[in-house]
Amino acid sequence: MTILDSNKNKKSPFPWEGFRMGIAAILALFIGVMSVISGSKVLLGFDLKNYNVLNWLVMYNVLFGVLSIAASYLIWKSNLQAKKAIVFILSAHTIIALYLYLFNETVATESIKAMGFRVSIWIIIFLLTIKMNSNHKKQTT
């Protein structure tokens, strides 16, 4: 049973909840797969960049790409752990983006832009799913 199936059987106070969760899950899957593929290509030497590459940042991006794919699954299944995963990923990306922007002088502009893009996508995912847990809590109490 998916999000779209489960919403057919219950009346939600949020009319487009299944649609919003589906969009959030697809965005999380998209950003995750994109991070894993692009990061893996750099780590394996298939994609050589003409700017300074921080290997720790590429490894971070691949790891969080995998976590994003897992979060996508949790969102799709309306699992209550999805919100924790979303907040964790968004927080980590925000901290890394601030570090890159404020404290690291060797980082390429492309890396800052890519991290800004990830933060933006995860803010959208957070906003799409913000009512998910409050709705589930109301139904279980």
C-alpha positions as CSV (number, residue, x, y, z in Angstrom):
1,M,0.0,0.0,0.0
2,T,1.4,3.4,-1.0
3,I,0.5,6.9,0.1
4,L,-2.0,7.3,-2.7
5,D,-3.7,4.1,-1.8
6,S,-3.9,4.8,1.9
7,N,-5.6,8.2,1.4
8,K,-8.5,6.6,-0.5
9,N,-9.6,4.8,2.6
10,K,-9.5,7.7,5.1
11,K,-10.7,11.3,5.1
12,S,-7.8,13.6,5.6
13,P,-8.2,17.1,6.8
14,F,-5.5,18.0,4.2
15,P,-7.1,17.4,0.8
16,W,-3.9,16.9,-1.3
17,E,-1.9,15.0,1.3
18,G,-1.2,12.0,-0.9
19,F,-0.2,14.1,-3.8
20,R,2.1,16.3,-1.6
21,M,3.7,13.2,-0.1
22,G,4.2,11.7,-3.6
23,I,5.9,14.9,-4.9
24,A,8.1,15.0,-1.7
25,A,9.1,11.3,-2.2
26,I,9.9,11.9,-5.9
27,L,12.0,14.9,-5.1
28,A,13.9,13.1,-2.4
29,L,14.5,10.1,-4.8
30,F,15.6,12.5,-7.5
31,I,18.1,14.4,-5.4
32,G,19.4,11.1,-3.9
33,V,19.9,9.3,-7.1
34,M,21.5,12.4,-8.7
35,S,23.9,12.7,-5.7
36,V,24.9,9.1,-5.8
37,I,25.5,9.0,-9.6
38,S,27.4,12.3,-9.9
39,G,29.4,11.7,-6.7
40,S,30.3,8.1,-7.7
41,K,31.5,9.2,-11.1
42,V,33.8,11.7,-9.5
43,L,35.1,9.2,-6.9
44,L,35.7,6.6,-9.5
45,G,37.6,9.1,-11.8
46,F,35.0,9.0,-14.6
47,D,34.2,12.6,-14.2
48,L,37.2,14.9,-13.9
49,K,36.5,18.4,-12.7
50,N,38.6,21.5,-13.7
51,Y,38.2,22.9,-10.2
52,N,39.3,21.9,-6.7
53,V,37.4,18.8,-5.6
54,L,37.1,18.1,-1.9
55,N,37.0,14.3,-1.6
56,W,35.3,14.4,1.8
57,L,32.5,16.5,0.3
58,V,32.0,14.1,-2.5
59,M,31.9,11.2,-0.1
60,Y,29.4,13.1,2.1
61,N,27.2,13.8,-1.0
62,V,27.2,10.1,-2.0
63,L,26.4,9.0,1.6
64,F,23.6,11.5,1.9
65,G,22.4,10.5,-1.5
66,V,21.8,7.0,-0.2
67,L,20.1,8.5,2.9
68,S,17.9,10.6,0.6
69,I,16.8,7.5,-1.3
70,A,15.9,5.8,2.0
71,A,14.1,8.9,3.1
72,S,12.2,8.9,-0.1
73,Y,11.0,5.4,0.7
74,L,9.9,6.4,4.2
75,I,8.0,9.4,2.8
76,W,6.3,7.3,0.2
77,K,5.2,4.8,2.8
78,S,4.0,7.6,5.2
79,N,6.4,6.2,7.8
80,L,6.5,8.4,10.9
81,Q,10.3,8.2,10.8
82,A,10.3,10.1,7.5
83,K,10.0,13.5,9.3
84,K,13.1,12.7,11.4
85,A,15.0,11.7,8.3
86,I,13.9,14.9,6.5
87,V,15.0,17.1,9.4
88,F,18.3,15.3,9.8
89,I,19.2,15.6,6.1
90,L,18.1,19.2,5.9
91,S,20.0,20.1,9.0
92,A,23.2,18.3,7.8
93,H,23.0,20.0,4.4
94,T,22.5,23.4,6.0
95,I,25.4,23.0,8.3
96,I,27.7,21.8,5.5
97,A,26.5,24.7,3.2
98,L,27.2,27.2,5.9
99,Y,30.7,25.7,6.5
100,L,31.5,25.8,2.8
101,Y,30.3,29.3,2.4
102,L,31.8,30.9,5.5
103,F,34.9,28.9,6.5
104,N,36.3,27.0,3.6
105,E,38.4,29.1,1.3
106,T,39.4,26.2,-1.0
107,V,35.9,25.2,-2.1
108,A,34.8,25.6,-5.6
109,T,31.8,27.9,-6.4
110,E,30.1,24.9,-8.0
111,S,30.2,23.0,-4.8
112,I,28.5,25.9,-2.9
113,K,25.9,26.2,-5.6
114,A,25.2,22.4,-5.5
115,M,24.9,22.4,-1.8
116,G,22.5,25.4,-2.0
117,F,20.4,23.4,-4.5
118,R,20.3,20.5,-2.1
119,V,19.2,22.7,0.8
120,S,16.5,24.3,-1.4
121,I,15.1,20.9,-2.4
122,W,15.1,19.6,1.2
123,I,13.3,22.8,2.3
124,I,10.6,22.1,-0.3
125,I,10.4,18.5,0.9
126,F,10.1,19.6,4.5
127,L,7.3,22.1,3.6
128,L,5.5,19.5,1.6
129,T,5.6,17.0,4.5
130,I,5.2,19.4,7.5
131,K,1.6,18.4,8.1
132,M,2.2,14.7,7.6
133,N,3.2,13.9,11.2
134,S,0.7,16.2,12.9
135,N,-2.0,14.5,10.9
136,H,-0.8,11.0,11.8
137,K,-0.5,11.9,15.5
138,K,-4.1,13.1,15.5
139,Q,-5.3,9.9,14.0
140,T,-3.4,7.7,16.5
141,T,-4.5,9.5,19.7
